[in-house]
């Protein structure tokens, strides 16, 4: 293997470029310094790219990223992460229209040649696409998408592809469901799905059902006469903890609560114990509680 030449320092290359800008020719500098005339020409061209004067190649800041992407391993036939997120197209000729649309939307910001190289399309194909009349399929998709947008808006954003496809069929527009889903996905339209809540309250086999002492009459004439309780789950980043609360119907105040990672009877009993401790020293607490259970009513 041949020896690898040590790259010239950036300061030295910048000094040579400044000499060229001052009027020296690459041939004169090649005789005075070690780099060849063609190398000096390449340095000057790269300096113009970095300054934004030329747009026929990568800038110095872009080259390390391109090298990293080329050297990063891709195993088991998986696509590169940039290709997966849509920033770089697969070079199989597919999705060229999407690449052209992206170039058209950003041509005031980025050079056409650079976008074409990164997206894997040709500049000539892009300019031909600009003047080309839309195909029959594209025109049909545009009309269908306009109707899809109307149906989606009339449903207040709740209709997804299946319901919009069914509505189109009722209107006599017989199109494929996957086509509707594709157009909605491209337009960023999605429906609202009803969340399926898991069943958490399951009665133990053979357990005796507690009597309903309240009989759906949720009113009280004094404090500590009627308490009601309920439990629910609270979505958090750490999971779904369960919260049980005890409420005094007369004052509408939470007199006891408890939290846990389960919904067993022990959770409700902890909330009740807290309520008993909170109201035990209350002067309005029924003195006969504990001797006559009929004074106090409880509903879950």
Backbone bond lengths (Angstrom), bond angles and torsions (degrees), N, CA, C in turn:
res aa  C-N    CA-C-N  psi(-1)  N-CA   C-N-CA  omega(-1)  CA-C   N-CA-C  phi
1 X - - - 1.459 - - 1.522 109.52 -
2 X 1.356 116.18 143.47 1.447 120.67 179.27 1.512 111.95 -75.61
3 X 1.289 115.78 163.49 1.448 120.61 179.89 1.528 110.00 -75.45
4 X 1.303 116.08 142.46 1.463 121.89 177.91 1.520 108.96 -89.06
5 X 1.343 115.78 124.24 1.454 120.43 -178.36 1.533 109.88 -73.96
6 X 1.288 116.76 136.24 1.448 121.46 177.55 1.525 109.53 -69.98
7 X 1.310 119.37 129.62 1.474 120.78 -179.04 1.522 111.04 -61.07
8 X 1.309 114.27 146.18 1.455 119.10 176.70 1.526 109.39 -69.28
9 X 1.324 118.64 143.39 1.473 120.44 178.88 1.520 111.19 -61.68
10 X 1.323 115.73 151.27 1.463 120.66 -178.95 1.522 111.39 -63.30
11 X 1.336 116.62 -34.39 1.467 119.56 179.03 1.529 111.22 -65.20
12 X 1.347 115.44 -38.25 1.468 119.07 179.96 1.522 110.41 -67.35
13 X 1.347 117.09 -42.37 1.463 119.63 179.36 1.523 110.93 -64.00
14 X 1.342 116.25 -40.29 1.461 119.07 178.56 1.524 111.59 -65.03
15 X 1.339 117.07 -35.62 1.470 120.84 177.87 1.528 110.64 -65.01
16 X 1.332 117.85 -42.27 1.465 121.38 179.00 1.525 110.48 -64.15
17 X 1.341 116.61 -40.76 1.469 120.06 179.28 1.518 110.58 -63.92
18 X 1.319 117.59 -38.83 1.459 120.49 178.58 1.530 110.81 -65.80
19 X 1.339 117.46 -35.14 1.473 120.29 177.39 1.524 110.54 -66.41
20 X 1.339 116.92 -37.62 1.470 119.44 177.00 1.520 110.50 -65.77
21 X 1.342 116.35 -41.44 1.457 119.14 178.26 1.533 111.59 -64.81
22 X 1.330 115.87 -28.03 1.468 119.58 179.65 1.522 112.83 -77.17
23 X 1.348 118.38 -9.10 1.465 120.57 176.69 1.510 114.77 122.70
24 X 1.329 118.97 -7.38 1.461 121.10 177.82 1.519 109.80 -74.51
25 X 1.307 118.05 145.82 1.460 122.27 178.68 1.520 109.48 -91.66
26 X 1.353 117.82 153.33 1.465 119.83 177.10 1.519 112.71 -58.91
27 X 1.344 117.58 -34.07 1.459 119.84 -179.95 1.529 111.39 -65.30
28 X 1.326 117.21 -40.80 1.459 120.04 178.46 1.525 110.92 -65.53
29 X 1.299 116.33 -41.46 1.462 119.53 -179.29 1.522 111.39 -69.85
30 X 1.340 117.37 -31.48 1.462 120.22 178.64 1.526 110.92 -65.80
31 X 1.338 117.28 -32.77 1.455 119.90 177.68 1.523 111.67 -74.21
32 X 1.327 117.03 -29.50 1.453 120.71 -177.29 1.523 112.28 -87.92
33 X 1.359 117.04 -35.85 1.458 121.29 -178.98 1.525 109.58 -115.18
34 X 1.303 116.67 176.65 1.470 122.09 -175.14 1.515 114.03 -74.79
35 X 1.362 122.54 -41.20 1.460 121.47 -175.69 1.521 111.75 -59.99
36 X 1.339 114.91 150.74 1.457 119.96 178.00 1.524 109.71 -77.33
37 X 1.323 115.34 169.11 1.459 120.12 -179.59 1.526 110.85 -65.45
38 X 1.337 116.51 -38.81 1.465 119.16 179.95 1.530 110.98 -66.40
39 X 1.331 116.85 -37.40 1.467 120.18 177.29 1.520 111.02 -61.69
40 X 1.317 115.73 -41.49 1.465 120.00 179.14 1.519 110.71 -65.66
41 X 1.331 116.75 -39.38 1.471 120.35 176.42 1.528 110.46 -61.17
42 X 1.332 115.85 -40.73 1.467 119.35 178.81 1.527 111.29 -65.42
43 X 1.333 116.57 -37.56 1.468 119.10 178.18 1.523 110.85 -63.93
44 X 1.314 116.79 -41.35 1.466 120.43 179.23 1.525 111.36 -64.67
45 X 1.343 116.07 -40.35 1.465 119.60 178.91 1.535 111.06 -64.73
46 X 1.351 115.47 -39.82 1.450 118.56 179.54 1.526 111.37 -67.22
47 X 1.326 116.76 -35.81 1.467 119.87 177.46 1.527 110.93 -64.41
48 X 1.343 116.88 -36.10 1.461 119.81 177.37 1.528 111.23 -69.09
49 X 1.340 116.81 -34.26 1.473 119.06 176.40 1.518 110.62 -66.63
50 X 1.331 116.11 -41.21 1.463 119.05 179.42 1.524 111.37 -65.35
51 X 1.321 116.66 -30.92 1.459 120.79 179.93 1.518 112.72 -83.77
52 X 1.329 117.01 -6.67 1.456 120.71 -179.89 1.507 114.28 85.06
53 X 1.331 117.38 11.21 1.466 120.07 179.14 1.514 110.56 -79.40
54 X 1.333 116.74 -39.75 1.463 121.80 179.16 1.531 109.28 -112.21
55 X 1.338 114.47 149.89 1.458 120.59 -178.59 1.524 111.90 -131.22
56 X 1.320 116.25 32.95 1.462 120.18 -177.79 1.522 112.81 -103.79
57 X 1.304 118.42 19.65 1.456 120.57 179.82 1.514 110.82 -173.75
58 X 1.339 114.60 -178.98 1.459 120.73 -179.76 1.519 110.80 -79.84
59 X 1.306 115.62 150.19 1.455 120.38 173.59 1.537 109.48 -81.55
60 X 1.305 114.61 169.21 1.462 119.04 179.49 1.521 111.34 -62.66
61 X 1.317 117.99 -34.13 1.462 121.07 179.53 1.523 112.37 -71.86
62 X 1.344 117.76 -25.43 1.462 121.09 -178.55 1.519 112.89 -84.42
63 X 1.306 117.89 -23.88 1.458 120.60 -174.80 1.533 113.79 -63.99
64 X 1.345 120.55 -43.73 1.475 118.75 178.61 1.526 113.03 -60.74
65 X 1.328 117.38 -37.43 1.465 119.78 179.46 1.516 110.94 -66.20
66 X 1.347 117.10 -40.57 1.460 120.11 177.77 1.519 110.68 -64.78
67 X 1.318 117.60 -39.87 1.465 120.63 177.82 1.518 111.14 -63.86
68 X 1.329 117.05 -39.85 1.470 120.24 178.96 1.518 111.20 -64.72
69 X 1.316 116.70 -40.13 1.465 119.99 -179.72 1.519 111.58 -66.86
70 X 1.328 116.17 -37.40 1.470 119.24 -179.47 1.523 111.68 -71.38
71 X 1.331 116.35 -33.73 1.464 119.87 -177.28 1.506 113.52 -87.79
72 X 1.335 118.49 -13.74 1.466 120.29 -179.10 1.510 109.53 -69.81
73 X 1.355 118.88 133.47 1.465 121.48 -176.82 1.520 111.57 -73.87
74 X 1.326 116.09 142.16 1.460 123.85 173.93 1.520 106.72 -124.74
75 X 1.325 117.07 111.09 1.450 122.14 -172.16 1.517 111.30 -104.20
76 X 1.332 114.53 159.08 1.462 123.59 173.50 1.519 112.55 57.36
77 X 1.338 116.95 30.16 1.451 120.24 176.10 1.510 114.35 72.70
78 X 1.318 118.84 10.87 1.459 121.15 -178.43 1.522 109.61 -75.28
79 X 1.340 114.76 149.94 1.440 119.43 177.72 1.518 110.87 -75.95
80 X 1.317 115.50 158.83 1.448 119.16 177.18 1.515 109.72 -68.32
81 X 1.330 116.78 154.68 1.460 120.45 -176.16 1.522 111.80 -61.18
82 X 1.332 117.99 -36.44 1.449 119.38 178.59 1.514 111.40 -67.91
83 X 1.333 116.73 -37.54 1.455 119.16 176.94 1.508 110.86 -67.19
84 X 1.326 116.86 -33.61 1.448 119.72 -179.16 1.507 113.01 -70.63
85 X 1.321 117.78 -31.49 1.458 119.21 -178.32 1.513 112.71 -91.10
86 X 1.358 117.99 2.76 1.446 120.40 172.36 1.514 114.51 91.80
87 X 1.355 119.55 1.18 1.449 120.40 179.23 1.518 111.77 -77.94
88 X 1.307 117.27 -27.64 1.453 122.20 178.96 1.511 108.18 -128.12
89 X 1.287 117.83 128.72 1.452 122.00 -178.80 1.509 110.49 -82.87
90 X 1.332 115.57 153.69 1.453 120.40 170.05 1.518 108.64 -71.56
91 X 1.323 115.80 140.79 1.460 120.01 -175.54 1.530 110.88 -87.89
92 X 1.333 115.96 57.83 1.457 120.17 178.06 1.519 111.35 -119.27
93 X 1.353 117.53 10.66 1.448 120.53 178.24 1.516 113.99 84.65
94 X 1.334 118.28 -4.24 1.460 120.64 -179.44 1.512 110.43 -88.27
95 X 1.321 115.31 158.10 1.456 123.00 176.64 1.523 112.19 58.36
96 X 1.335 116.81 29.52 1.465 119.53 179.48 1.511 110.74 -66.30
97 X 1.327 117.36 -35.17 1.462 120.41 -178.85 1.515 111.01 -62.89
98 X 1.338 117.08 -38.69 1.462 119.58 177.68 1.525 110.56 -64.16
99 X 1.338 116.17 -39.16 1.462 119.28 177.42 1.513 112.04 -64.51
100 X 1.333 116.95 -40.16 1.459 119.99 177.83 1.529 111.02 -65.26
101 X 1.329 116.57 -39.15 1.460 119.38 177.85 1.514 112.32 -63.47
102 X 1.336 116.34 -38.99 1.458 120.26 176.90 1.521 111.31 -65.21
103 X 1.325 116.87 -40.24 1.458 120.52 178.47 1.526 111.26 -65.49
104 X 1.337 117.04 -38.98 1.462 120.07 179.45 1.518 111.20 -65.85
105 X 1.327 116.57 -38.57 1.461 120.07 -178.43 1.526 112.52 -71.72
106 X 1.339 118.18 -23.28 1.467 121.65 -174.90 1.518 112.95 -118.28
107 X 1.337 117.76 14.76 1.468 117.69 -176.07 1.522 112.31 -71.32
108 X 1.333 118.36 -19.53 1.460 119.71 175.58 1.519 111.70 -77.87
109 X 1.331 116.79 -14.03 1.469 120.97 -176.54 1.515 112.43 -106.10
110 X 1.343 116.51 -38.20 1.461 120.61 -175.51 1.526 109.67 -123.46
111 X 1.338 117.66 150.76 1.472 120.21 177.02 1.524 110.74 -66.11
112 X 1.324 115.88 144.13 1.461 121.94 -178.91 1.528 110.48 -62.30
113 X 1.331 117.06 -42.71 1.466 120.13 -177.24 1.528 111.21 -63.26
114 X 1.316 116.78 -40.32 1.463 119.48 -179.42 1.528 110.86 -67.93
115 X 1.334 118.06 -43.55 1.460 120.00 178.81 1.517 111.36 -64.63
116 X 1.333 116.71 -38.79 1.462 119.40 179.21 1.523 110.87 -63.71
117 X 1.338 117.03 -38.98 1.457 119.89 179.97 1.521 111.35 -68.40
118 X 1.326 117.36 -41.08 1.456 120.22 -178.72 1.523 112.20 -72.70
119 X 1.324 117.59 -32.90 1.456 121.28 -179.31 1.523 112.94 -87.30
120 X 1.317 116.82 -8.26 1.462 119.65 177.20 1.504 114.00 77.00
121 X 1.329 118.49 29.95 1.463 122.33 177.17 1.526 108.02 -122.78
122 X 1.317 115.81 171.25 1.459 120.49 -178.68 1.524 109.84 -99.42
123 X 1.318 115.91 148.80 1.469 119.88 177.09 1.516 111.13 -67.50
124 X 1.338 117.03 -36.42 1.461 119.19 178.29 1.529 111.16 -64.40
125 X 1.333 116.54 -38.46 1.455 119.39 176.70 1.519 112.17 -64.38
126 X 1.344 116.36 -35.08 1.457 119.67 178.89 1.521 110.97 -66.95
127 X 1.331 117.60 -46.37 1.460 119.84 -179.67 1.527 111.53 -67.12
128 X 1.333 116.82 -33.93 1.467 119.19 175.07 1.522 111.29 -67.48
129 X 1.322 116.41 -34.72 1.465 120.50 178.54 1.523 111.32 -68.22
130 X 1.350 117.40 -31.23 1.458 120.65 -179.67 1.514 112.31 -64.33
131 X 1.331 117.12 -39.15 1.474 120.83 -175.75 1.516 111.89 -95.42
132 X 1.342 117.01 -5.07 1.456 119.70 -177.71 1.516 110.21 -78.03
133 X 1.317 117.44 139.45 1.451 122.15 176.16 1.534 109.16 -68.66
134 X 1.340 118.26 142.90 1.465 119.32 178.02 1.513 111.97 -61.54
135 X 1.318 115.62 141.75 1.459 120.57 -178.65 1.528 110.74 -69.47
136 X 1.319 115.67 168.24 1.458 120.55 178.91 1.523 110.86 -63.67
137 X 1.355 116.28 -37.22 1.457 120.19 178.67 1.517 110.71 -66.22
138 X 1.344 116.71 -41.34 1.458 119.65 179.66 1.525 111.24 -65.59
139 X 1.313 117.43 -40.18 1.462 120.32 178.31 1.522 111.11 -65.46
140 X 1.338 115.99 -40.50 1.461 119.72 178.03 1.522 111.32 -64.90
141 X 1.343 116.51 -40.09 1.467 120.11 177.98 1.521 111.40 -64.04
142 X 1.334 117.00 -36.52 1.463 120.28 -179.93 1.528 110.79 -65.62
143 X 1.333 116.86 -42.78 1.460 120.33 178.56 1.528 110.94 -66.20
144 X 1.332 115.54 -42.18 1.464 119.17 179.82 1.526 110.77 -65.96
145 X 1.325 117.52 -39.55 1.455 120.41 -179.71 1.521 110.98 -65.68
146 X 1.330 117.23 -35.34 1.460 119.57 177.62 1.523 111.01 -63.08
147 X 1.341 116.97 -39.82 1.465 119.84 178.14 1.532 111.00 -70.16
148 X 1.327 116.18 -36.21 1.464 120.60 177.71 1.521 110.22 -63.11
149 X 1.326 117.11 -42.65 1.457 120.33 178.64 1.526 111.15 -61.56
150 X 1.335 116.98 -39.23 1.464 120.51 179.55 1.520 110.83 -64.67
151 X 1.341 117.17 -45.30 1.458 120.31 179.67 1.528 111.23 -65.64
152 X 1.317 116.25 -38.89 1.462 119.79 179.76 1.522 110.75 -65.72
153 X 1.325 117.03 -40.58 1.460 120.15 179.52 1.528 111.16 -69.85
154 X 1.344 117.44 -38.42 1.468 119.66 179.84 1.523 112.23 -66.98
155 X 1.332 116.92 -25.31 1.469 120.34 176.77 1.517 112.54 -87.36
156 X 1.329 117.12 6.84 1.464 122.95 -177.83 1.523 112.16 60.00
157 X 1.321 114.68 35.87 1.460 120.20 176.26 1.512 115.38 76.65
158 X 1.332 117.91 15.19 1.462 120.41 -177.14 1.526 112.98 -96.13
159 X 1.320 118.36 -22.20 1.459 120.77 -176.93 1.530 110.24 -78.38
160 X 1.315 115.27 130.60 1.450 121.64 171.90 1.515 110.27 -99.80
161 X 1.345 115.82 -169.14 1.463 120.15 -177.00 1.523 113.00 -61.07
162 X 1.355 121.23 -42.72 1.470 119.33 -179.00 1.521 113.31 -61.73
163 X 1.342 117.87 -44.53 1.458 119.52 -177.54 1.522 111.72 -73.44
164 X 1.326 117.57 -35.27 1.468 119.32 175.94 1.514 110.40 -67.21
165 X 1.337 117.32 -38.24 1.468 120.69 176.96 1.532 110.43 -63.07
166 X 1.323 117.11 -40.34 1.464 120.22 178.12 1.523 111.20 -66.63
167 X 1.319 118.05 -38.80 1.457 121.25 179.36 1.524 110.86 -67.39
168 X 1.332 116.44 -39.68 1.472 119.51 176.60 1.521 110.84 -62.65
169 X 1.328 117.09 -38.90 1.465 120.04 178.18 1.519 111.03 -64.52
170 X 1.351 117.70 -38.76 1.462 120.08 177.19 1.525 111.83 -65.57
171 X 1.325 116.52 -27.97 1.464 120.53 178.26 1.519 112.58 -85.39
172 X 1.325 116.94 -1.50 1.461 120.38 178.24 1.511 114.71 92.21
173 X 1.333 117.84 6.24 1.469 121.29 177.61 1.524 107.88 -96.28
174 X 1.307 117.06 100.55 1.457 122.69 -175.94 1.531 108.87 -94.49
175 X 1.315 115.06 98.65 1.462 122.59 178.63 1.519 108.05 -127.38
176 X 1.303 116.19 166.05 1.456 121.07 -178.93 1.519 112.01 -75.01
177 X 1.330 115.92 145.74 1.456 119.79 178.91 1.522 111.21 -66.09
178 X 1.321 117.24 -36.57 1.462 120.02 179.23 1.530 111.18 -67.65
179 X 1.332 116.29 -31.74 1.466 118.99 176.90 1.522 110.27 -67.04
180 X 1.325 116.83 -41.89 1.466 120.59 176.62 1.529 110.22 -61.97
181 X 1.327 116.42 -43.57 1.464 119.94 179.84 1.526 110.65 -64.02
182 X 1.330 117.50 -38.58 1.469 120.54 -179.72 1.518 110.86 -65.48
183 X 1.320 117.49 -44.45 1.463 120.22 -179.40 1.523 111.06 -66.98
184 X 1.329 117.31 -38.44 1.463 119.27 177.95 1.516 110.97 -67.13
185 X 1.312 117.06 -37.43 1.461 120.29 178.79 1.526 110.78 -65.89
186 X 1.331 116.99 -41.68 1.463 120.32 178.93 1.526 111.37 -66.53
187 X 1.341 116.92 -33.29 1.470 120.63 -179.51 1.516 112.83 -86.80
188 X 1.334 117.66 -3.42 1.451 120.46 179.77 1.517 113.69 74.62
189 X 1.335 117.54 27.25 1.460 122.11 179.93 1.522 109.65 -99.59
190 X 1.299 117.35 137.84 1.456 121.86 178.09 1.516 108.63 -148.32
191 X 1.309 116.13 155.34 1.449 121.37 -178.92 1.514 112.03 -95.88
192 X 1.310 115.18 175.47 1.463 122.12 177.99 1.513 108.54 -105.12
193 X 1.316 116.34 122.12 1.463 121.30 -179.60 1.510 109.71 -100.98
194 X 1.314 115.23 143.33 1.460 120.05 178.73 1.520 109.34 -74.73
195 X 1.301 115.10 126.80 1.459 119.81 -177.62 1.518 110.17 -74.88
196 X 1.321 116.04 132.53 1.453 121.35 178.28 1.529 109.28 -90.86
197 X 1.315 114.63 112.52 1.456 119.31 -179.61 1.515 110.09 -84.98
198 X 1.308 117.86 133.61 1.472 119.46 179.03 1.522 111.24 -71.17
199 X 1.306 115.25 148.10 1.452 120.27 177.84 1.526 108.57 -79.37
200 X 1.328 115.10 118.79 1.465 119.73 -175.61 1.521 112.72 -108.81
201 X 1.323 117.82 -27.04 1.470 120.83 -178.13 1.525 109.60 -93.73
202 X 1.305 116.69 106.86 1.465 122.18 179.43 1.535 108.52 -124.88
203 X 1.313 114.55 125.75 1.460 119.33 -179.30 1.515 110.11 -77.55
204 X 1.304 116.17 135.98 1.447 120.81 -179.46 1.525 109.65 -68.03
205 X 1.310 115.59 143.51 1.464 120.43 -178.82 1.529 110.05 -62.96
206 X 1.334 115.77 129.24 1.452 120.79 179.70 1.510 114.62 82.49
207 X 1.344 118.01 1.44 1.461 120.02 -178.78 1.528 110.31 -74.88
208 X 1.316 116.41 144.81 1.462 121.68 -179.48 1.519 109.10 -84.12
209 X 1.333 116.96 131.61 1.451 121.80 179.28 1.531 109.59 -71.55
210 X 1.329 116.67 131.44 1.466 121.12 -179.38 1.518 109.77 -71.26
211 X 1.326 118.16 142.02 1.472 120.74 179.84 1.519 111.60 -70.33
212 X 1.316 116.56 145.82 1.454 122.88 178.36 1.515 108.65 -88.08
213 X 1.334 116.14 97.39 1.463 120.77 -178.98 1.521 112.49 -78.60
214 X 1.313 117.53 -22.08 1.462 120.92 -176.43 1.523 111.32 -85.34
215 X 1.330 117.39 -34.79 1.468 123.86 -179.74 1.535 111.80 55.55
216 X 1.322 115.57 41.45 1.461 124.33 173.52 1.528 113.46 66.37
217 X 1.316 118.56 17.83 1.458 121.28 176.52 1.535 108.10 -101.62
218 X 1.318 116.06 89.87 1.461 121.39 -174.05 1.529 110.05 -91.11
219 X 1.303 115.03 69.18 1.469 121.12 176.13 1.522 107.83 -148.69
220 X 1.330 116.42 152.77 1.457 121.89 -179.92 1.514 109.06 -148.18
221 X 1.310 116.58 151.30 1.464 122.50 -178.54 1.517 112.59 -97.03
222 X 1.324 118.54 -9.05 1.457 121.02 -179.08 1.532 108.47 -155.74
223 X 1.324 114.30 168.33 1.461 119.73 178.68 1.519 110.07 -72.69
224 X 1.322 114.88 152.40 1.468 123.14 174.94 1.530 112.50 63.74
225 X 1.326 115.62 24.45 1.463 119.85 175.29 1.517 110.97 -100.41
226 X 1.339 116.76 -38.88 1.459 120.92 -178.95 1.526 109.02 -137.18
227 X 1.314 115.35 122.14 1.454 121.77 172.86 1.521 108.96 -114.71
228 X 1.319 116.24 145.31 1.464 121.69 173.84 1.525 107.54 -127.11
229 X 1.299 115.50 156.06 1.468 120.19 -176.43 1.520 110.02 -142.04
230 X 1.321 114.81 156.43 1.456 121.26 176.67 1.527 108.07 -156.80
231 X 1.322 115.10 162.87 1.473 121.40 178.78 1.509 108.96 -138.06
232 X 1.324 116.25 146.45 1.459 121.83 179.58 1.513 109.28 -151.70
233 X 1.325 115.88 165.52 1.462 120.79 176.09 1.518 109.31 -100.14
234 X 1.330 116.16 149.86 1.459 122.87 -177.12 1.530 108.23 -121.00
235 X 1.346 119.41 111.49 1.461 120.54 178.79 1.527 111.18 -66.34
236 X 1.321 116.84 125.91 1.460 123.28 176.28 1.522 108.99 -136.05
237 X 1.321 115.10 173.19 1.469 119.61 177.41 1.527 111.96 -68.51
238 X 1.310 117.66 -21.38 1.452 121.82 -177.84 1.528 112.73 -94.56
239 X 1.330 117.61 -3.98 1.459 120.33 -179.11 1.516 111.28 137.72
240 X 1.348 116.73 -153.88 1.452 122.59 -177.48 1.537 109.55 -125.05
241 X 1.326 117.97 81.88 1.464 118.73 176.12 1.530 110.12 -72.48
242 X 1.325 115.47 154.99 1.456 121.61 -179.33 1.523 109.16 -104.22
243 X 1.328 116.36 140.11 1.460 123.49 -179.77 1.525 108.42 -122.14
244 X 1.331 115.69 127.96 1.459 122.78 174.93 1.517 108.33 -115.63
245 X 1.329 117.14 134.50 1.460 121.94 -178.12 1.519 108.98 -130.48
246 X 1.326 114.98 152.29 1.467 123.67 174.32 1.516 107.35 -120.83
247 X 1.328 117.39 127.34 1.460 122.63 -174.75 1.517 110.00 -121.57
248 X 1.321 115.44 134.35 1.463 121.47 173.51 1.526 107.90 -81.98
249 X 1.341 116.86 119.48 1.457 121.01 -174.62 1.519 111.45 -64.10
250 X 1.331 118.21 -35.23 1.463 120.59 -176.61 1.530 111.42 -69.49
251 X 1.313 118.07 -49.76 1.465 122.04 -176.64 1.519 113.46 -92.08
252 X 1.347 118.19 -11.54 1.471 123.23 -176.30 1.526 111.51 58.48
253 X 1.296 116.37 33.26 1.465 121.51 -178.50 1.513 109.80 -108.95
254 X 1.333 115.58 140.38 1.457 120.82 174.88 1.524 107.97 -75.77
255 X 1.300 115.96 113.60 1.457 120.01 -176.99 1.519 112.43 -100.09
256 X 1.310 118.12 -10.96 1.453 121.28 178.24 1.514 110.97 -161.83
257 X 1.323 116.40 147.14 1.466 120.27 178.40 1.517 108.88 -155.67
258 X 1.331 114.79 161.32 1.469 121.70 178.17 1.518 108.36 -157.10
259 X 1.332 115.95 151.38 1.466 122.36 179.00 1.518 108.94 -129.63
260 X 1.342 115.27 147.92 1.453 120.51 178.74 1.523 108.39 -162.96
261 X 1.325 115.20 173.53 1.462 120.26 177.68 1.522 112.26 -94.65
262 X 1.316 117.78 13.27 1.460 121.90 178.20 1.523 108.75 -139.73
263 X 1.317 116.41 171.84 1.455 122.65 -178.65 1.524 110.00 -124.32
264 X 1.311 116.28 42.79 1.458 120.55 179.30 1.540 110.10 -84.27
265 X 1.336 115.03 173.71 1.468 120.73 -179.68 1.523 111.55 -61.16
266 X 1.325 116.73 -31.23 1.462 120.81 -178.73 1.532 111.72 -59.60
267 X 1.349 117.69 -31.24 1.465 120.24 178.56 1.520 110.53 -66.00
268 X 1.324 117.21 -43.89 1.464 120.31 179.26 1.528 111.13 -66.46
269 X 1.334 117.13 -37.42 1.465 120.23 179.95 1.519 111.29 -66.80
270 X 1.320 117.58 -35.08 1.470 120.41 177.07 1.522 110.74 -65.31
271 X 1.334 117.70 -40.36 1.460 120.44 177.10 1.530 110.49 -64.65
272 X 1.344 116.63 -39.80 1.469 119.84 178.24 1.524 111.08 -67.10
273 X 1.325 117.79 -39.47 1.464 120.18 177.91 1.522 111.55 -61.80
274 X 1.323 116.40 -39.03 1.458 119.29 178.46 1.525 110.41 -66.04
275 X 1.326 116.72 -39.70 1.464 119.62 178.31 1.523 110.89 -63.88
276 X 1.327 116.93 -40.99 1.470 119.98 178.98 1.518 111.55 -63.77
277 X 1.338 116.33 -39.72 1.459 119.21 178.58 1.522 111.56 -69.23
278 X 1.339 116.88 -35.64 1.463 120.07 -179.32 1.525 111.18 -67.05
279 X 1.333 118.30 -38.93 1.459 122.14 -173.53 1.534 114.08 -102.37
280 X 1.305 116.62 2.98 1.464 118.95 -175.04 1.529 111.66 -64.78
281 X 1.345 116.48 -36.62 1.461 120.07 -177.37 1.520 112.10 -96.39
282 X 1.327 116.35 10.10 1.464 119.64 178.35 1.530 108.89 -72.38
283 X 1.350 116.73 135.35 1.462 120.39 -179.37 1.522 111.54 -66.37
284 X 1.354 116.37 -23.93 1.456 118.71 -178.83 1.521 111.76 -90.82
285 X 1.331 117.44 7.78 1.464 120.98 178.67 1.526 109.72 -70.08
286 X 1.318 118.82 131.71 1.472 120.90 -178.70 1.518 110.64 -59.61
287 X 1.364 116.56 121.08 1.460 121.33 -177.16 1.526 111.27 -67.80
288 X 1.338 117.64 -22.68 1.460 119.46 -176.38 1.516 112.25 -87.00
289 X 1.391 117.64 1.76 1.469 119.08 179.92 1.524 109.36 -66.58
290 X 1.289 115.98 131.73 1.457 121.12 -176.29 1.505 110.29 105.86
291 X 1.337 117.92 -33.95 1.456 120.26 175.57 1.532 110.70 -96.79
292 X 1.325 116.44 -39.56 1.455 120.35 -179.18 1.524 107.70 -124.00
293 X 1.322 117.34 100.07 1.461 121.90 -176.59 1.525 111.61 -69.20
294 X 1.320 119.33 -11.18 1.451 120.22 -177.35 1.533 111.96 -77.01
295 X 1.324 117.28 -13.69 1.457 119.84 -179.60 1.525 110.61 -70.23
296 X 1.331 117.29 -31.84 1.458 122.26 -172.69 1.522 109.91 -110.15
297 X 1.302 116.75 135.44 1.464 122.12 178.95 1.530 108.82 -114.25
298 X 1.326 114.53 147.07 1.483 121.78 -174.75 1.496 109.13 -139.29
299 X 1.339 116.27 133.34 1.469 121.06 -179.85 1.492 108.76 -136.51
300 X 1.335 116.08 135.52 1.457 122.26 177.91 1.504 109.49 -119.92
